[in-house]
Amino acid sequence: QVQLVESGGGLVQAGGSLRLSCAASGSGFSINAMGWYRQAPGKQRELVATITSGGSVTNYADSVKGRSTISRVDAKNTVYLQMNSLKPEDTAVYYCNANVRRWKLRADYDYWGQGTQVTVSS
């Protein structure tokens, strides 16, 4: 089994910064793409940013482009999201996602973390 554990959320004032981390644990797998999604109260979950294996290609939602940077350290099975110039509308639960190759099953699966709350006060 594969588990994703996020950390780094919290309460920050508008204009501040936060760095989210997500580490994958388990055995018998390798990670393809990873990403961050968020869900605000009363809204659907939306993509924030994704990054391919090796980190060569990244993709950002327009709402965070220029303010956020996604990165990963494959040796640690960890993905990060650095968020700067935070706005109240960034308030949401942030979820980590990983597309994982399970070697014994010879198939790819999507895994999600439990979510971490980010609250930006005005």
N, CA and C atoms as an extended XYZ file, in Angstrom:
366
Properties=species:S:1:pos:R:3:atomname:S:1:resname:S:1:resid:I:1 pbc="F F F"
N         0.849       -1.197        0.000 N   GLN     1
C         0.000        0.000        0.000 CA  GLN     1
C         0.880        1.240        0.000 C   GLN     1
N         0.329        2.332       -0.505 N   VAL     2
C         1.042        3.599       -0.570 CA  VAL     2
C         0.280        4.631        0.248 C   VAL     2
N         0.996        5.374        1.040 N   GLN     3
C         0.386        6.438        1.839 CA  GLN     3
C         1.034        7.764        1.517 C   GLN     3
N         0.203        8.809        1.455 N   LEU     4
C         0.681       10.167        1.257 CA  LEU     4
C         0.361       10.967        2.511 C   LEU     4
N         1.336       11.659        3.027 N   VAL     5
C         1.146       12.468        4.232 CA  VAL     5
C         1.579       13.892        3.934 C   VAL     5
N         0.629       14.818        4.090 N   GLU     6
C         0.912       16.238        3.845 CA  GLU     6
C         1.256       16.937        5.160 C   GLU     6
N         1.973       18.034        5.024 N   SER     7
C         2.270       18.895        6.160 CA  SER     7
C         2.536       20.301        5.647 C   SER     7
N         2.514       21.252        6.570 N   GLY     8
C         2.885       22.618        6.216 CA  GLY     8
C         1.741       23.598        6.119 C   GLY     8
N         0.512       23.128        6.261 N   GLY     9
C        -0.609       24.053        6.222 CA  GLY     9
C        -0.663       24.900        7.481 C   GLY     9
N        -1.582       25.859        7.497 N   GLY    10
C        -1.734       26.688        8.674 CA  GLY    10
C        -2.450       27.978        8.363 C   GLY    10
N        -2.383       28.891        9.325 N   LEU    11
C        -3.013       30.207        9.215 CA  LEU    11
C        -1.947       31.237        8.885 C   LEU    11
N        -2.203       32.028        7.868 N   VAL    12
C        -1.232       33.048        7.465 CA  VAL    12
C        -1.994       34.296        7.022 C   VAL    12
N        -1.371       35.440        7.181 N   GLN    13
C        -1.990       36.681        6.739 CA  GLN    13
C        -1.836       36.840        5.223 C   GLN    13
N        -2.738       37.584        4.639 N   ALA    14
C        -2.647       37.874        3.207 CA  ALA    14
C        -1.283       38.482        2.896 C   ALA    14
N        -0.699       38.015        1.805 N   GLY    15
C         0.631       38.460        1.423 CA  GLY    15
C         1.738       37.569        1.938 C   GLY    15
N         1.403       36.659        2.830 N   GLY    16
C         2.391       35.765        3.405 CA  GLY    16
C         2.672       34.559        2.532 C   GLY    16
N         3.489       33.655        3.075 N   SER    17
C         3.916       32.474        2.330 CA  SER    17
C         3.748       31.216        3.169 C   SER    17
N         3.576       30.116        2.480 N   LEU    18
C         3.543       28.804        3.102 CA  LEU    18
C         4.220       27.813        2.167 C   LEU    18
N         4.803       26.776        2.759 N   ARG    19
C         5.373       25.689        1.973 CA  ARG    19
C         4.730       24.391        2.413 C   ARG    19
N         4.024       23.758        1.493 N   LEU    20
C         3.402       22.474        1.768 CA  LEU    20
C         4.337       21.351        1.329 C   LEU    20
N         4.307       20.274        2.075 N   SER    21
C         5.101       19.092        1.743 CA  SER    21
C         4.195       17.868        1.722 C   SER    21
N         4.547       16.908        0.903 N   CYS    22
C         3.802       15.658        0.839 CA  CYS    22
C         4.797       14.534        0.582 C   CYS    22
N         4.829       13.588        1.504 N   ALA    23
C         5.754       12.466        1.383 CA  ALA    23
C         4.984       11.167        1.173 C   ALA    23
N         5.433       10.386        0.222 N   ALA    24
C         4.833        9.078       -0.047 CA  ALA    24
C         5.646        7.994        0.642 C   ALA    24
N         4.947        7.062        1.255 N   SER    25
C         5.627        5.947        1.918 CA  SER    25
C         4.988        4.638        1.514 C   SER    25
N         5.728        3.566        1.736 N   GLY    26
C         5.267        2.242        1.353 CA  GLY    26
C         6.392        1.510        0.664 C   GLY    26
N         6.047        0.464       -0.066 N   SER    27
C         7.074       -0.297       -0.770 CA  SER    27
C         6.524       -0.837       -2.082 C   SER    27
N         7.430       -1.164       -2.970 N   GLY    28
C         7.035       -1.786       -4.228 CA  GLY    28
C         6.355       -0.861       -5.197 C   GLY    28
N         6.804        0.397       -5.226 N   PHE    29
C         6.171        1.335       -6.139 CA  PHE    29
C         7.173        2.364       -6.629 C   PHE    29
N         6.799        3.041       -7.694 N   SER    30
C         7.492        4.228       -8.144 CA  SER    30
C         6.422        5.255       -8.503 C   SER    30
N         6.829        6.517       -8.466 N   ILE    31
C         5.842        7.586       -8.628 CA  ILE    31
C         5.980        8.227      -10.002 C   ILE    31
N         4.875        8.364      -10.667 N   ASN    32
C         4.848        9.078      -11.929 CA  ASN    32
C         4.618       10.565      -11.633 C   ASN    32
N         3.538       11.127      -12.084 N   ALA    33
C         3.258       12.540      -11.815 CA  ALA    33
C         2.757       12.724      -10.382 C   ALA    33
N         2.995       13.901       -9.858 N   MET    34
C         2.470       14.295       -8.550 CA  MET    34
C         1.812       15.652       -8.698 C   MET    34
N         0.930       15.952       -7.764 N   GLY    35
C         0.262       17.246       -7.879 CA  GLY    35
C        -0.395       17.677       -6.586 C   GLY    35
N        -0.843       18.922       -6.612 N   TRP    36
C        -1.592       19.497       -5.506 CA  TRP    36
C        -2.949       19.954       -6.029 C   TRP    36
N        -3.970       19.678       -5.240 N   TYR    37
C        -5.325       20.111       -5.515 CA  TYR    37
C        -5.855       20.803       -4.275 C   TYR    37
N        -6.918       21.569       -4.421 N   ARG    38
C        -7.504       22.211       -3.256 CA  ARG    38
C        -9.015       22.235       -3.371 C   ARG    38
N        -9.643       22.295       -2.221 N   GLN    39
C       -11.099       22.349       -2.169 CA  GLN    39
C       -11.513       23.348       -1.101 C   GLN    39
N       -12.188       24.393       -1.543 N   ALA    40
C       -12.725       25.392       -0.635 CA  ALA    40
C       -14.143       24.989       -0.247 C   ALA    40
N       -14.629       25.487        0.878 N   PRO    41
C       -15.989       25.144        1.321 CA  PRO    41
C       -17.023       25.460        0.243 C   PRO    41
N       -17.873       24.490       -0.047 N   GLY    42
C       -18.928       24.692       -1.019 CA  GLY    42
C       -18.494       24.646       -2.462 C   GLY    42
N       -17.219       24.332       -2.699 N   LYS    43
C       -16.704       24.296       -4.070 CA  LYS    43
C       -16.146       22.915       -4.395 C   LYS    43
N       -15.988       22.668       -5.684 N   GLN    44
C       -15.393       21.411       -6.110 CA  GLN    44
C       -13.883       21.456       -5.952 C   GLN    44
N       -13.307       20.274       -5.841 N   ARG    45
C       -11.852       20.187       -5.787 CA  ARG    45
C       -11.274       20.639       -7.122 C   ARG    45
N       -10.215       21.439       -7.051 N   GLU    46
C        -9.608       21.958       -8.273 CA  GLU    46
C        -8.104       21.750       -8.277 C   GLU    46
N        -7.563       21.659       -9.478 N   LEU    47
C        -6.124       21.485       -9.619 CA  LEU    47
C        -5.398       22.781       -9.253 C   LEU    47
N        -4.294       22.635       -8.541 N   VAL    48
C        -3.432       23.772       -8.232 CA  VAL    48
C        -2.168       23.699       -9.084 C   VAL    48
N        -1.479       22.558       -9.019 N   ALA    49
C        -0.243       22.407       -9.783 CA  ALA    49
C         0.106       20.929       -9.908 C   ALA    49
N         0.780       20.573      -10.995 N   THR    50
C         1.258       19.208      -11.181 CA  THR    50
C         2.700       19.235      -11.649 C   THR    50
N         3.375       18.104      -11.457 N   ILE    51
C         4.766       17.997      -11.861 CA  ILE    51
C         5.028       16.566      -12.302 C   ILE    51
N         5.743       16.415      -13.417 N   THR    52
C         6.015       15.077      -13.942 CA  THR    52
C         7.166       14.425      -13.178 C   THR    52
N         7.312       13.141      -13.403 N   SER    53
C         8.427       12.412      -12.814 CA  SER    53
C         9.739       13.055      -13.274 C   SER    53
N        10.618       13.295      -12.344 N   GLY    54
C        11.871       13.959      -12.655 CA  GLY    54
C        11.775       15.459      -12.619 C   GLY    54
N        10.561       15.981      -12.587 N   GLY    55
C        10.360       17.418      -12.431 CA  GLY    55
C        10.549       18.239      -13.680 C   GLY    55
N        10.549       17.605      -14.845 N   SER    56
C        10.868       18.352      -16.061 CA  SER    56
C         9.713       19.218      -16.538 C   SER    56
N         8.493       18.846      -16.220 N   VAL    57
C         7.331       19.594      -16.710 CA  VAL    57
C         6.421       19.916      -15.541 C   VAL    57
N         6.041       21.177      -15.435 N   THR    58
C         5.105       21.598      -14.408 CA  THR    58
C         3.912       22.290      -15.065 C   THR    58
N         2.822       22.298      -14.316 N   ASN    59
C         1.585       22.902      -14.807 CA  ASN    59
C         0.909       23.581      -13.624 C   ASN    59
N         0.367       24.787      -13.853 N   TYR    60
C        -0.246       25.547      -12.768 CA  TYR    60
C        -1.629       26.045      -13.174 C   TYR    60
N        -2.504       26.116      -12.198 N   ALA    61
C        -3.771       26.799      -12.413 CA  ALA    61
C        -3.488       28.289      -12.598 C   ALA    61
N        -4.297       28.933      -13.411 N   ASP    62
C        -4.094       30.366      -13.644 CA  ASP    62
C        -4.150       31.158      -12.353 C   ASP    62
N        -4.962       30.693      -11.413 N   SER    63
C        -5.167       31.437      -10.167 CA  SER    63
C        -3.919       31.487       -9.290 C   SER    63
N        -2.980       30.566       -9.487 N   VAL    64
C        -1.777       30.534       -8.646 CA  VAL    64
C        -0.501       30.773       -9.450 C   VAL    64
N        -0.633       30.834      -10.764 N   LYS    65
C         0.543       30.993      -11.613 CA  LYS    65
C         1.283       32.271      -11.257 C   LYS    65
N         2.588       32.170      -11.130 N   GLY    66
C         3.409       33.314      -10.764 CA  GLY    66
C         3.552       33.515       -9.269 C   GLY    66
N         2.713       32.852       -8.490 N   ARG    67
C         2.781       32.975       -7.025 CA  ARG    67
C         3.193       31.676       -6.360 C   ARG    67
N         3.145       30.581       -7.110 N   SER    68
C         3.406       29.268       -6.514 CA  SER    68
C         4.429       28.502       -7.338 C   SER    68
N         5.159       27.637       -6.644 N   THR    69
C         6.145       26.783       -7.312 CA  THR    69
C         6.018       25.369       -6.780 C   THR    69
N         5.835       24.415       -7.695 N   ILE    70
C         5.803       23.008       -7.318 CA  ILE    70
C         7.156       22.397       -7.630 C   ILE    70
N         7.628       21.550       -6.741 N   SER    71
C         8.906       20.875       -6.947 CA  SER    71
C         8.835       19.499       -6.295 C   SER    71
N         9.810       18.661       -6.602 N   ARG    72
C         9.822       17.332       -6.004 CA  ARG    72
C        11.254       16.846       -5.855 C   ARG    72
N        11.433       15.955       -4.882 N   VAL    73
C        12.695       15.264       -4.678 CA  VAL    73
C        12.380       13.784       -4.789 C   VAL    73
N        12.693       13.204       -5.913 N   ASP    74
C        12.312       11.822       -6.168 CA  ASP    74
C        12.971       10.852       -5.196 C   ASP    74
N        14.183       11.158       -4.777 N   ALA    75
C        14.872       10.264       -3.847 CA  ALA    75
C        14.145       10.181       -2.508 C   ALA    75
N        13.324       11.196       -2.221 N   LYS    76
C        12.564       11.218       -0.969 CA  LYS    76
C        11.080       10.964       -1.191 C   LYS    76
N        10.699       10.710       -2.445 N   ASN    77
C         9.270       10.533       -2.778 CA  ASN    77
C         8.431       11.672       -2.212 C   ASN    77
N         8.938       12.867       -2.369 N   THR    78
C         8.309       14.033       -1.755 CA  THR    78
C         8.060       15.122       -2.788 C   THR    78
N         6.896       15.752       -2.663 N   VAL    79
C         6.562       16.892       -3.505 CA  VAL    79
C         6.275       18.088       -2.608 C   VAL    79
N         6.627       19.268       -3.101 N   TYR    80
C         6.466       20.500       -2.342 CA  TYR    80
C         5.626       21.496       -3.129 C   TYR    80
N         4.974       22.383       -2.399 N   LEU    81
C         4.288       23.511       -3.030 CA  LEU    81
C         4.619       24.756       -2.232 C   LEU    81
N         5.419       25.615       -2.836 N   GLN    82
C         5.741       26.900       -2.232 CA  GLN    82
C         4.723       27.914       -2.711 C   GLN    82
N         4.017       28.518       -1.783 N   MET    83
C         2.980       29.495       -2.132 CA  MET    83
C         3.354       30.850       -1.541 C   MET    83
N         3.431       31.852       -2.374 N   ASN    84
C         3.768       33.206       -1.965 CA  ASN    84
C         2.613       34.158       -2.280 C   ASN    84
N         2.686       35.336       -1.707 N   SER    85
C         1.655       36.358       -1.943 CA  SER    85
C         0.262       35.767       -1.794 C   SER    85
N         0.062       35.079       -0.702 N   LEU    86
C        -1.209       34.386       -0.495 CA  LEU    86
C        -2.364       35.368       -0.355 C   LEU    86
N        -3.522       34.926       -0.852 N   LYS    87
C        -4.728       35.731       -0.829 CA  LYS    87
C        -5.811       34.992       -0.050 C   LYS    87
N        -6.792       35.710        0.479 N   PRO    88
C        -7.882       35.027        1.190 CA  PRO    88
C        -8.568       33.963        0.330 C   PRO    88
N        -8.626       34.174       -0.959 N   GLU    89
C        -9.264       33.190       -1.832 CA  GLU    89
C        -8.438       31.925       -2.019 C   GLU    89
N        -7.234       31.895       -1.493 N   ASP    90
C        -6.435       30.665       -1.488 CA  ASP    90
C        -6.826       29.748       -0.333 C   ASP    90
N        -7.691       30.222        0.542 N   THR    91
C        -8.128       29.413        1.681 CA  THR    91
C        -8.847       28.164        1.193 C   THR    91
N        -8.368       27.016        1.639 N   ALA    92
C        -8.924       25.733        1.196 CA  ALA    92
C        -8.202       24.600        1.920 C   ALA    92
N        -8.730       23.401        1.760 N   VAL    93
C        -7.983       22.213        2.143 CA  VAL    93
C        -7.171       21.785        0.916 C   VAL    93
N        -5.888       21.624        1.111 N   TYR    94
C        -4.977       21.264        0.026 CA  TYR    94
C        -4.662       19.766        0.104 C   TYR    94
N        -4.837       19.103       -1.034 N   TYR    95
C        -4.624       17.663       -1.110 CA  TYR    95
C        -3.472       17.342       -2.052 C   TYR    95
N        -2.659       16.419       -1.635 N   CYS    96
C        -1.578       15.897       -2.464 CA  CYS    96
C        -2.100       14.698       -3.263 C   CYS    96
N        -1.649       14.601       -4.485 N   ASN    97
C        -2.025       13.480       -5.347 CA  ASN    97
C        -0.769       12.888       -5.967 C   ASN    97
N        -0.742       11.572       -6.064 N   ALA    98
C         0.370       10.903       -6.736 CA  ALA    98
C        -0.167        9.790       -7.627 C   ALA    98
N         0.327        9.759       -8.847 N   ASN    99
C         0.030        8.642       -9.742 CA  ASN    99
C         1.175        7.650       -9.600 C   ASN    99
N         0.839        6.464       -9.115 N   VAL   100
C         1.851        5.515       -8.648 CA  VAL   100
C         1.841        4.233       -9.479 C   VAL   100
N         3.014        3.783       -9.849 N   ARG   101
C         3.149        2.476      -10.501 CA  ARG   101
C         3.419        1.430       -9.423 C   ARG   101
N         2.449        0.495       -9.274 N   ARG   102
C         2.630       -0.625       -8.344 CA  ARG   102
C         3.275       -1.758       -9.124 C   ARG   102
N         4.484       -2.120       -8.722 N   TRP   103
C         5.282       -3.034       -9.529 CA  TRP   103
C         4.657       -4.421       -9.631 C   TRP   103
N         4.245       -4.982       -8.516 N   LYS   104
C         3.693       -6.348       -8.553 CA  LYS   104
C         2.399       -6.401       -9.339 C   LYS   104
N         1.600       -5.341       -9.240 N   LEU   105
C         0.316       -5.301       -9.932 CA  LEU   105
C         0.474       -4.862      -11.379 C   LEU   105
N         1.630       -4.301      -11.704 N   ARG   106
C         1.908       -3.811      -13.053 CA  ARG   106
C         0.815       -2.870      -13.533 C   ARG   106
N         0.433       -1.965      -12.650 N   ALA   107
C        -0.628       -1.022      -13.006 CA  ALA   107
C        -0.396        0.279      -12.261 C   ALA   107
N        -1.026        1.349      -12.777 N   ASP   108
C        -0.914        2.666      -12.166 CA  ASP   108
C        -2.178        3.000      -11.384 C   ASP   108
N        -1.992        3.631      -10.242 N   TYR   109
C        -3.114        4.002       -9.387 CA  TYR   109
C        -2.911        5.432       -8.898 C   TYR   109
N        -4.021        6.101       -8.642 N   ASP   110
C        -3.981        7.432       -8.040 CA  ASP   110
C        -4.168        7.324       -6.530 C   ASP   110
N        -3.326        8.019       -5.802 N   TYR   111
C        -3.432        8.077       -4.349 CA  TYR   111
C        -3.576        9.533       -3.914 C   TYR   111
N        -4.281        9.700       -2.777 N   TRP   112
C        -4.524       11.040       -2.232 CA  TRP   112
C        -4.092       11.104       -0.780 C   TRP   112
N        -3.610       12.257       -0.395 N   GLY   113
C        -3.343       12.498        1.007 CA  GLY   113
C        -4.619       12.872        1.736 C   GLY   113
N        -4.488       13.071        3.046 N   GLN   114
C        -5.656       13.351        3.877 CA  GLN   114
C        -6.053       14.827        3.828 C   GLN   114
N        -5.181       15.651        3.296 N   GLY   115
C        -5.466       17.078        3.196 CA  GLY   115
C        -4.867       17.874        4.328 C   GLY   115
N        -4.495       19.102        4.006 N   THR   116
C        -3.987       20.027        5.008 CA  THR   116
C        -4.655       21.376        4.809 C   THR   116
N        -5.105       21.972        5.899 N   GLN   117
C        -5.871       23.222        5.827 CA  GLN   117
C        -4.941       24.420        5.655 C   GLN   117
N        -5.273       25.248        4.690 N   VAL   118
C        -4.596       26.533        4.513 CA  VAL   118
C        -5.639       27.626        4.676 C   VAL   118
N        -5.398       28.524        5.610 N   THR   119
C        -6.320       29.624        5.852 CA  THR   119
C        -5.557       30.942        5.728 C   THR   119
N        -6.041       31.805        4.860 N   VAL   120
C        -5.402       33.098        4.642 CA  VAL   120
C        -6.338       34.191        5.142 C   VAL   120
N        -5.896       34.927        6.120 N   SER   121
C        -6.726       35.987        6.684 CA  SER   121
C        -6.445       37.327        5.992 C   SER   121
N        -7.474       38.134        5.896 N   SER   122
C        -7.322       39.433        5.211 CA  SER   122
C        -6.911       40.526        6.164 C   SER   122
